[in-house]
Amino acid sequence: MGSELFADIIDVLADVPSVTDLRAGRAQARENAQRAFAALLEPEKPGTFTQAERYAVAAFTALLHDEQRAVIFYLELLSDETDEIHAGMVAKLARAAAGTGPYGVYRETGLAGESAPGPWFDEEAAAAKVGGRLAAAFGLAHLLVFHPRDSRPGIWEPLAKAGWTTDETVSLAQLIAFLAFQLRVVRGLRVLGGAEGDGDGACAGDGACAVTRDTDAAAGAASESDVEGSDDLPLTTYPDIHAPERFVSHALGWRAWLEPVAERKLTEVQIDSLIKPERAKQPYFRLLARDPEALRARTLTDLDIFYNTDGGLGRAEREFAAAVTSRFNGCVYCASVHAGRTLAESTGREDDVERLLDEGPGAEAGSATWNAVRDAAVALSATPARFDASHVRALESAGLDRASVLDVINAVAFFNWANRLMLGLGEPEVPRRFR
């Protein structure tokens, strides 16, 4: 394995000791982010999702984010691991697919006016360069990085045809989504520590990285009636689902396209990975339990970022950061959950939350603090990230100390992880009581 056994990879990539020391205040999040790296990038038994494939997907994903320190790191790991996957070809394919996100077409009818079609990764052309299996993985990475709101059951069909199994695809989706978190924490730490200034983001909001070729927004995503899985990667569609029409603040259900582990078949290790045993009733967590080490690390990271109230940002502001991130990325399910939690943790903010859901992440948030959190969440969630020193100054001017700014970074980064899993693995449903 290419990385140092006990190195904290986020600290290594950020390389700003004065700020990484702040992470000690969220020690469980720090330790479990590292455990997630180990589970997804360097597992003891990588199995048929090989070590080289994991590094190749990581390098490709880092290139799409245009986070150069991570690009070098993952390309070096790939080169050290194998000569069979050429690092230069991985880089070439990623640079050709570069763009800006998030974009994509909403499946929710009431959000059609916000749809923004964009390019899809050319898996067929890539297959001639790196083989069908890796090309399918790169196609999923491109979608989850730039346009997760384009997720439909058909996104998994190329992986099924390329021989990916359900267990492998869950680990693959977790790896890509984890990197969406890791790279944003690194970016945030470097900005907070002064290693990045104003406008140092790769695209800095000017569209310079945008891909300009015309594409069919539906390319690469089979319609639900056309979807076919495989014996190793069965897929389920829900043509009669009661789908939400827009962003809402009430609870939603969720249906998985990939097959969760049956509750009665959960192993002790998988049950332990849920942390909360009652999650065995939820298909989302039973699906992620196919990679229990990654799920356990992800859950413990989440709990420390959002529920550790020993100093730092208030709970309402953390939940608001999650809601803004989810609204920006287009995750109707996550936005509903965290809009509701924002309301539960605050008083008199109903109008502010409803404006966010109805008008989008540019809506007035009702206070200087919430406006600064909103702007930081949008900038850090953009791909490539646009978060810079001006956002830190705005947060500090609104009264946040450095530990609180780090909480904003962590909360936003984590929901870039969560949104991509929730959007990519299934779809929301309106519960009977709200129909």
N, C-alpha and C positions, 0 to 999 in steps of 0.2 A: 504494500500500500504506500502511496506516494507522500501523504502528508504525515507530519509528526504526530505520534500517537496521542500526546497529551496537549497539543496546541489547541487553543480556542480559535477556530477559523475566522469567526467574525472579528475578533481582536487583531488577528494577523492581517486580514484584508483591510481593516480600517487603519491600523498603524497610527493611532492617536492615543498614546497612554493616558494623557490628562483627562480624556473623556471616557475611555473604556473602563477606567476605575469607577465611574459612576454606575456602571452596570452591576456592581456589587450590591446595590440597593434592590436589585431584582435578580438575586442569585439563582433562584430556581429557574427563571426564564433563561438566564445565561447558560446554566448547566444543561438544560434540556434542549436549547437550540443547538448546542454542541452534540448532544446525544442524537438529535434528529439528523444532523450531518452524518454522524457515524452510521446510523441505521440505514440511511438512504444512499449515501455516497460510498461508504466503506463498511458494509455489513460483514460480519464474520463469515457468513455463507451467502454470497451473492446469488448463487443458484443460476438459473437459466437467463436471468437478467444480469448480464455479466458486468464485471468491474469496468471493463473498457467501455461498454455501452453506457454505463452510468456517468463516467467521466465525459464521454462524447456529448451526451445530452446536456450535462452541466455546462460544458464549454460553449455549446450552441446557444443555450439559454442566456448565459452571461453576455455573449456577443449581442444578442437581441436587445438586452438591457443597456448595452454600451457602457458597462462598468469594467474599465480596462484592467484594473488590478485583479479582478476576479477572472477576467478572460485569460490573462497570463497564467494565473494560478491553475486553472482547470485545464488549459491546453498543455501545461507542463506535466500535470498528473496523467493526462491522456497519453502523452508522448512517452512517459516513463513506463506506462502499463503495457503498451502494445505498439507494434508497427503495422498491424493489420488495418486499423482505422487511422487514416492519415490526418493529422491535426490541421494541416494546411487546407485540406478539402473541407473539413468541418467549418473552419473559419470562412472559407470562400462561400459556402452555402449560406451561412448565417448573414454575412455582409450583404449578399444579394437579396436576402429576405428582410433586411432592416426596414423599419418604419417607425411610426408613432402610434400610440394607443392611449386609452382604449377606444376601439370602434366596434362596429358590428350591428346586426339586425336583431331587434327585440322580438321575442315570440309573443309577448304580451300585447294584445291588440290596442290597448289604450296608450301605448308608448311608441306606436309606429312613427309618429312625427319626430321622435328623438333618434330613430335609427340612422346609422352612419355607415353604409357599406364600405368595405375596404378589401385589400388584397388577401389572398390565401397562399399558403406555401405550395410550391409545385412539387408534390411528392413523387410524381412519375419521373420527372427529370432528375430529382435527387437520388432515386433508386438506382439509376444507372451509374451513379458516382459512389454511393456508400451501401447499396443493397436495400432491398425492400423493407427489411425489419427496422433498420435505423432511420430510413426515410420516413416511415410511418410515425416513429417516435418524434422526429423533428417536426413533422406536421402537427402533432398534438402540442408540442412545445410552442410553436408559432401561434397556434390558436389560443392557448391558455395565457401566453404572455401578452399578445396584442388585442385579441378579440374574443374573450371568453363568453361574451353575451351571444356569440354565434353558435354556441354549443347546442347540439341536437344529438339524438341517439346515433345518427349516421357518422359522427366524428370517430366512433370506435370501430367502424367497419374496416378501414384500412389496416388497423392493428390486428383485427381478427384474421384478415386475409394474409397478413405477414407472419402469423403464427404466435402472436402474443396471447398469453393466457390471462384470465381474470386477475389472479394474484399479481402477475407481472405488471398489468396495466394500472392497478391500484398503486403499486410502488412507483411506477413511472409518473402518474399524476401527482402523487405526494412529492416526489423529487422536484418536479417542475414548480409546483406551488410553493414548496419550501424555499426554493431559490428566489422566488418573488419576494419572500419575506427577508431572507438573508441579505440579499443585495441592497434592499432598501434600508435595513438597519445599518449596513456598512456606509451607505451614502449619508444617512442621517448623522452618524457618529463623526464622519469626516467634516461635514458642514458644522456641526456643533463644536468640534475641536479646532475650527479655523483652517483646516487643510483644504477646504473648498470655499470660494468666495461667492460674490454675486454673479449670477449668470454663468456659472461653471458647468451647469447641466449640459449634457451632450446636445440637446436641441433647444433648451432655454426658451421654449414656447414660440420659437420663430418658424417652426415647420421645416427647418433645414434638413431634417432626417426623413421627411415624409416620402413614401413611395408613391410615384405619380402614375404608374401604369394603370390602365383601366382593367377592371375585373368584374366578373359576375358575382354578386354578393352571395349567391347560393352555391357557387362552385365549392366542391370539397365537402359539402354536407348533404347527405342523402335525405330525401323526404322520409317521414316516419313510415309510410306505407312501403318504401323500398328497402328498409333496413334489414340486413341479414347479419347475424353474428356467426359464431362457429361453436362446435362442441366444447372447445376450450375457453371461448369467450362469448357466452350467450348474452343476448341483449333483449330487454323488455321495453316496449313502447306503450303509451297510454293515450290512444286516440280520443277517448271519451273523458279525459281528465277535466276537472273543474278548475281551469287555470285562472290565476288572478289576471286582471286586465291592466293593472298599474301598480305603483308602489303604494303600500298600505302600512298602517301602524298596528294592525291586529295580527294575531298569530296565523301562521300558514303551516300546512303540512308539506311533505317532500317525498317524492317517489324516485327510486334509484333505477337507472338504466342497466347498470351492471348488477350482477347477482350478489347480494349480501350473504354473509354466512348465516345459515339458519340458526335461530336462537338456541335450539336444542343441541346444536352441533358445536357451539362455541367451546373452545378448549379453556383450560384454566389460565393459560398465558393470555389468550385473547380477552377473557373476562377481566383479568388484571389490567390489561391495557386500556380498558374503558374508564378506569379510575372510579367512576360512579356506576355501580352495578345496574341502576335503572336504565342506563343507556342501551342495555341489551335489547330493549323494546324498540329502539330506533334504527331503521334500516341504514341510515347514514353512517352511524358508528359501527354497525355490524359489517358494513362494506369496508370501511377503513381498517377494521380489525383483521383483514387479510394480511396486513403488514403490522403486526402488533407492536413491535419496537418503535416504529415511526409514529403510530397513533399515540402510544403512551407519552413519548417525548413531546409531541404536538400538544396534547391536552395539558400537560404540566406547564408548558410554556404559556399557553393561553391563560391558565388559572392565575399564574403569577403576574402576568401583564395586566389583567383586568381586575383581579380581586385582592391583590396585595395593597392594602391601604396604609402601609407604614411609610408615610411621607409621599411626596410627589403629587401627581395630578388627581383631582377629584374623580370619583366614580362616574358622575354624570358626564364629565368632559371626555373620559375614556370611551364611554358608550357613544357619545356624540361623534367622536373621531371614527369609530367603527361604522356608524350609520352613514356619515358623509362618504367614507371610503366605498361602502357598499353601493350607495346611490351613484357615485361617480363611475364605478366599474360596471354597474348595471345588474347587480345581484338583488333581485326583488325579495328573495327569501331572507337573506342576511339583513337587508335594510329594514324589513318588517320586524325582525327580532330585536335589533339594536335601536331602532326608533322607539319601540315599546320599552326597552330597558332604560333608554335616556329619559323617557317620561317618568318611569318609576323612581329614578334616582334624582329627579329635579322637581321643582315646584314652579308652576306658572309658565312653563315653556312649551305649552301645547301648540301655540301658533307658530313658534320658531321651528318646531319639528315638522309640522304639517307643511310649512313653506318649503322646507328641504325636500320632502317627499313629492310635493306637487310641482315645484318650480325647478328643482335640480340643485346641484351643489354650489351654484352661484347665488343662491337665495340669501337674503339678509338673515343672519343667525341670532340677532337680538342683543348682542353685547360684544364689546371689543375682544374679550377672551374667546368667545365661541367663533367670532369671525376669523380670528387668527388661527384657531384650531382648524376651522374649515379650509382656509387657504393653504395651510401646511399639508393637510390631508390630500387635497387635490394635487398639489405640486409633487408630493412624494409618491402618489399613486400613478401619476403619468408615467408612460414608458416611452423613451427613457425618462428618468426622474428629473423634475425641474426644481426640486427642493434646493434652496440655497440660503446664504447668510441673511438675506432680507426676511425670510420666514422666521428664522431664529430671533432676529431683532423684534419682529412684530409680536411674537409669543412672549418675549421678555418684557416688552413695553406694556403688554396687557397684564403683567404681574406674575408670570410664570418663572420659577427658578429653573436651574439647569436640570435638576432631577425631574421636574415636571415636563420640560421639553423632551427629555428622553422618553418619558411615558407616552407623549404624543407620538414620537417616532415609532416606538414599539407597538402601540395600538394600531396605528395605520399600517405598518409593515405586516403585522399579524393578519389583518383582514385582507390584505392582498394575497396571503396564503389561503385563508378560509374561503374567500369569494371564488377563487379558481377551482377549488374542490367542489363547492356547492353548485356552481354553474356547470362544471364539466361532467359531473357524475350523475346528474338527475335534474328534476324540475319541480317547481313548487305547485302546491294544490291548495285551493280554498277549502277549509274545513266546512262541514255541513252547517255548523251553527252560524257561519258568516255568509252563506249563499243567499 
